[in-house]
């Protein structure tokens, strides 16, 4: 198994895996919840909660962009 992991790691740029996890973290969390026996969250409640502030990280992102912390890499 370790050899397979080493082989697959060499085929992908180092940051690609972390970006994939970041983009799909919500799905990973749902799969883990189901595997661990938790019930899915109530969709109505979840949508109402999310609609209150659809961009909860906007202030942090703006601060990171303005300070130069946020680095956008197109490659």
Residue frames as a rotation matrix with the C-alpha (Angstrom) as fourth column:
UNK 1
0.564 0.826 0.000 0.00
0.826 -0.564 0.000 0.00
0.000 0.000 -1.000 0.00
UNK 2
0.413 -0.476 -0.777 2.81
0.170 -0.797 0.579 2.42
-0.895 -0.371 -0.248 0.80
UNK 3
-0.664 -0.675 0.321 4.37
0.407 0.034 0.913 1.77
-0.627 0.737 0.252 -2.60
UNK 4
-0.106 0.725 0.680 1.05
0.975 -0.060 0.215 2.55
0.197 0.686 -0.701 -4.29
UNK 5
0.767 0.389 -0.510 0.79
0.537 -0.824 0.180 5.79
-0.350 -0.412 -0.841 -2.34
UNK 6
-0.069 -0.882 -0.466 4.35
0.122 -0.471 0.873 6.77
-0.990 0.003 0.140 -3.30
UNK 7
-0.684 -0.180 0.707 3.68
0.674 0.215 0.707 5.97
-0.279 0.960 -0.026 -6.95
UNK 8
0.259 0.861 0.438 0.42
0.932 -0.341 0.120 7.96
0.253 0.377 -0.891 -7.12
UNK 9
0.627 -0.070 -0.776 1.97
0.405 -0.822 0.401 10.87
-0.665 -0.566 -0.487 -5.23
UNK 10
-0.434 -0.889 -0.148 4.68
0.270 -0.285 0.919 11.20
-0.859 0.359 0.364 -7.84
UNK 11
-0.506 0.295 0.811 2.11
0.860 0.107 0.498 11.51
0.060 0.950 -0.308 -10.64
UNK 12
0.543 0.787 0.294 0.34
0.714 -0.617 0.332 14.55
0.443 0.029 -0.896 -9.18
UNK 13
-0.275 -0.584 0.763 1.63
0.002 -0.794 -0.607 17.98
0.961 -0.166 0.220 -8.22
UNK 14
-0.831 -0.167 -0.530 1.82
0.475 0.281 -0.834 18.27
0.288 -0.945 -0.154 -4.42
UNK 15
-0.874 0.473 -0.109 -0.88
-0.322 -0.733 -0.599 20.93
-0.363 -0.489 0.793 -4.11
UNK 16
-0.580 0.686 -0.440 -3.45
-0.514 0.111 0.851 19.20
0.633 0.719 0.288 -6.34
UNK 17
-0.432 0.400 -0.808 -4.51
0.570 0.816 0.098 16.75
0.698 -0.418 -0.581 -3.65
UNK 18
-0.728 0.140 -0.672 -5.00
0.577 -0.405 -0.709 19.44
-0.371 -0.903 0.214 -1.04
UNK 19
-0.824 0.466 -0.324 -7.04
-0.553 -0.787 0.273 21.54
-0.128 0.404 0.906 -3.47
UNK 20
-0.471 0.664 -0.581 -9.27
-0.148 0.589 0.794 18.57
0.870 0.460 -0.179 -4.25
UNK 21
-0.468 0.268 -0.842 -9.83
0.836 0.444 -0.323 17.93
0.287 -0.855 -0.432 -0.54
UNK 22
-0.861 0.112 -0.497 -10.52
0.152 -0.874 -0.461 21.63
-0.486 -0.472 0.736 0.06
UNK 23
-0.748 0.577 -0.327 -13.05
-0.618 -0.425 0.662 21.82
0.243 0.697 0.675 -2.78
UNK 24
-0.079 0.729 -0.680 -14.88
-0.228 0.651 0.724 18.68
0.970 0.212 0.115 -1.70
UNK 25
-0.925 -0.357 0.127 -14.56
-0.179 0.117 -0.977 18.95
0.334 -0.927 -0.172 2.08
UNK 26
-0.315 0.888 0.336 -18.32
-0.925 -0.209 -0.316 19.18
-0.210 -0.410 0.887 2.49
UNK 27
0.487 0.472 -0.735 -18.80
-0.666 0.745 0.038 15.86
0.566 0.471 0.677 0.67
UNK 28
-0.407 -0.716 -0.567 -16.00
-0.034 0.632 -0.774 14.21
0.913 -0.296 -0.282 2.62
UNK 29
-0.851 0.130 0.509 -17.65
-0.525 -0.242 -0.816 15.38
0.017 -0.962 0.274 5.84
UNK 30
0.174 0.985 -0.019 -21.01
-0.985 0.173 -0.024 13.92
-0.020 0.023 1.000 4.77
UNK 31
0.311 -0.128 -0.942 -19.44
-0.320 0.919 -0.230 10.57
0.895 0.373 0.245 3.90
UNK 32
-0.751 -0.645 -0.138 -17.65
-0.051 0.266 -0.963 10.48
0.658 -0.716 -0.232 7.25
UNK 33
-0.530 0.638 0.559 -20.85
-0.840 -0.303 -0.450 11.35
-0.118 -0.708 0.696 9.10
UNK 34
0.492 0.759 -0.426 -22.70
-0.817 0.572 0.075 8.50
0.301 0.311 0.902 7.41
UNK 35
0.031 -0.576 -0.817 -19.84
-0.098 0.812 -0.576 6.04
0.995 0.098 -0.031 7.98
UNK 36
-0.897 -0.435 0.079 -19.75
-0.084 -0.007 -0.996 6.97
0.434 -0.900 -0.030 11.66
UNK 37
-0.533 0.758 -0.376 -23.50
0.818 0.575 -0.002 6.52
0.215 -0.309 -0.927 12.05
UNK 38
-0.712 0.298 -0.636 -24.57
0.095 -0.856 -0.508 10.16
-0.695 -0.422 0.582 12.25
UNK 39
0.262 0.854 0.450 -27.75
0.802 0.067 -0.594 11.33
-0.537 0.516 -0.667 10.57
UNK 40
-0.441 -0.348 0.827 -27.60
0.804 -0.562 0.193 13.78
0.398 0.750 0.528 7.70
UNK 41
-0.856 0.142 -0.497 -28.31
0.185 -0.814 -0.550 17.39
-0.483 -0.563 0.671 8.64
UNK 42
0.184 0.979 0.085 -31.78
0.660 -0.059 -0.749 18.75
-0.729 0.193 -0.657 7.96
UNK 43
-0.415 -0.412 0.811 -31.55
0.908 -0.246 0.340 20.26
0.060 0.877 0.476 4.47
UNK 44
0.499 0.673 0.546 -34.09
0.592 -0.725 0.353 23.04
0.633 0.147 -0.760 5.14
UNK 45
0.894 -0.198 -0.401 -32.24
0.275 -0.463 0.843 24.18
-0.352 -0.864 -0.359 8.25
UNK 46
-0.035 -0.988 0.151 -28.89
0.730 0.078 0.679 23.95
-0.683 0.134 0.718 6.51
UNK 47
-0.239 -0.001 0.971 -30.05
0.888 -0.404 0.219 26.05
0.392 0.915 0.098 3.54
UNK 48
0.797 0.558 0.233 -31.64
0.393 -0.771 0.501 28.66
0.459 -0.308 -0.834 5.80
UNK 49
0.658 -0.632 -0.410 -28.45
0.367 -0.206 0.907 28.89
-0.658 -0.747 0.096 7.85
UNK 50
-0.294 -0.838 0.459 -26.24
0.829 0.015 0.559 29.17
-0.476 0.545 0.691 4.75
UNK 51
0.085 0.393 0.916 -28.47
0.844 -0.517 0.144 31.79
0.530 0.760 -0.375 3.13
UNK 52
0.846 0.188 -0.500 -27.99
0.474 -0.695 0.540 34.17
-0.246 -0.694 -0.677 6.06
UNK 53
0.426 -0.782 -0.454 -24.38
-0.632 -0.617 0.469 34.72
-0.647 0.087 -0.758 5.02
UNK 54
0.994 0.054 0.098 -23.50
0.029 0.722 -0.692 32.98
-0.108 0.690 0.716 1.75
UNK 55
0.410 -0.907 0.097 -19.88
0.178 -0.025 -0.984 34.19
0.895 0.421 0.151 1.98
UNK 56
0.982 0.077 -0.170 -18.84
0.178 -0.114 0.977 33.76
0.056 -0.991 -0.125 5.62
UNK 57
0.301 -0.949 -0.094 -15.13
0.805 0.200 0.558 33.81
-0.511 -0.244 0.824 4.73
UNK 58
0.604 -0.016 0.797 -15.26
0.642 -0.584 -0.498 36.99
0.473 0.812 -0.343 2.63
UNK 59
0.937 -0.254 0.239 -13.78
-0.338 -0.826 0.452 39.23
0.082 -0.504 -0.860 5.35
UNK 60
0.469 -0.799 0.376 -10.88
-0.002 0.425 0.905 36.85
-0.883 -0.426 0.198 5.95
UNK 61
0.290 -0.336 0.896 -10.26
0.917 0.365 -0.160 36.45
-0.273 0.868 0.414 2.21
UNK 62
0.826 0.040 0.562 -10.32
0.276 -0.898 -0.342 40.22
0.491 0.438 -0.753 1.65
UNK 63
0.820 -0.544 0.176 -7.84
-0.454 -0.432 0.780 40.69
-0.348 -0.719 -0.601 4.51
UNK 64
0.299 -0.727 0.618 -5.55
0.365 0.685 0.630 37.97
-0.882 0.037 0.470 3.09
UNK 65
0.442 -0.099 0.891 -5.68
0.889 -0.083 -0.450 39.45
0.119 0.992 0.051 -0.42
UNK 66
0.905 -0.042 0.423 -5.02
-0.029 -0.999 -0.036 42.99
0.424 0.021 -0.905 0.80
UNK 67
0.679 -0.676 0.285 -2.11
-0.501 -0.144 0.853 41.89
-0.536 -0.722 -0.437 2.99
UNK 68
0.109 -0.641 -0.760 -0.59
-0.943 0.175 -0.282 39.70
0.314 0.747 -0.586 0.27
UNK 69
-0.355 -0.197 0.914 -1.08
-0.659 0.746 -0.096 36.50
-0.663 -0.636 -0.395 2.31
UNK 70
0.525 0.664 0.533 -3.39
-0.029 0.640 -0.768 34.99
-0.851 0.388 0.355 -0.30
UNK 71
-0.526 -0.734 -0.429 -1.35
-0.565 -0.076 0.822 33.61
-0.636 0.674 -0.375 -3.19
UNK 72
0.648 0.758 0.069 -3.24
-0.381 0.401 -0.833 32.59
-0.659 0.514 0.549 -6.28
UNK 73
-0.535 -0.841 0.084 -1.33
-0.420 0.351 0.837 30.02
-0.733 0.412 -0.541 -8.30
UNK 74
0.335 0.701 -0.630 -2.71
-0.891 0.018 -0.454 29.30
-0.307 0.713 0.630 -11.77
UNK 75
-0.140 -0.472 -0.870 -0.52
-0.738 0.636 -0.226 26.22
0.660 0.611 -0.437 -12.20
